[in-house]
Amino acid sequence: MKNKILIIGHSPAKKNILKSPTMKRLHKWMDECGIDFYGFTNLCYEPKAKLKEEDIFLTDMSGHRIIALGGFVSKYLNKLGVEHFAAPHPSPLNRNLNDKSFENKIINELKVYTQAIL
């Protein structure tokens, strides 16, 4: 049974991201979905613009509802046959998120995807 949330990103930023606009938006999405606890990992543990197969390390994902941040992560998980929610990357550089109706649509879809565990 999938009863936990695991968010998977590409790779860490070069600077401290805990207070970054990207993480603030991600926390906002989880808050709006009523998700208080979730895990977070990246495909790679080092900051990298482009990943090669040998850069990627995945943790055990069993028992989790997976949220992929960005197209690269989603494509990689598709390649592995891992069921997941393909979320846009929450970075302020993602211009699609300038459209509040687009962001609200993503949040509503996340609610549907995660509601089974609440």
N, C-alpha and C positions, 0 to 999 in steps of 0.2 A: 504494500500500500504506500502510495506516495503521500507522505504527511509532512514534509519539510520543504522549504524553499532554498534553492541554491542558485545564486546569480553568478554567471560566468562572463568575465570580461576578456579583452584581448591581452593586455599586458599593463603593468603599472605605469603611472606617470613618473617622470623624472623627479618631480617635486612632491612634497607632502600633499596628498589629495583629500585628506580627511575633512578639510574645511573648504574644499573646492566647490565651485558651482555645479560641477558634474555630480559629485556625491550628494550635495544638497538636493538636487533634482531627483536623484535616485531614492533618497530617503523620503522625499515628499510623495513619490509614487507609491512606495511601500506603505506609508502612513495612510494614504487615501484608499489603499486596498485593505486596510486593517491588519497588515502584517507587521508584527512587532519584532519577531525574531527570524533571521535568515542568515545563511552562510554566503560568503563571497570568496571567489577565487578568480584567477586569471589563467588563460591558456599557457602563459609564460610568466615566470617569476621575475624576469628582468625587463626593464623598459626597452622596447624594440618597436620600430616603425613597421617592419615587415617580418613576419614569422616564417620560419622554415619548419619542416616536419620535426627535425631534431630539437627545435626550441620548445616544442609543446610538451607539457606534462599535465595530465588530468588526474584529479583526485577521484576517489570512488564516488559515483553519482547515484548509486542505488538508493531507493527510498526517498528520493527528492523530486520535487517539481522544479524543473530547470528553466531559468530565464537567461537567454543569451543576449548580451549587449552588443549590438552592431551586426552588420552583415557578415563579416569574416567569421565571427564566432558561430553564428547560425549556420553558415555553409559548412563549417568544419563539423559541427554536431550532426547535421544532415548526413554528411559523408559517413559518420560513425553509426548512423541509424538511431540517434538519441532523440527521443521526443522532448520538445522544448517550446517555449514561447519566444518568438523572435522579436525582441524589443529594439527600437532604434537606440543608438548610443545617446545617453542623456547629456552629452556635452553641449555647452552653449554654442559651439561651432556648428552644431546640427541645425541648419536653417529650417528644416521641417517643423522643429519645435517652437519656432516663432509664431506659428499658427496655433492659437490656444485650442481651437476645435480639434486639431490633429492630436495634440497632447491629451485632451480629454478623451478622445477615442482610444488612445493607447491605454490610458488608465482604466477605462471601462473594460477593455479586452483583458487587461491584467487581472481585474477583479473576477471576471468569468473564469479565467484560467486557474486562479488560485483559490476560488471559493470552495472547492472540494475539501480543502484542508482546514478550513475555519471551523 
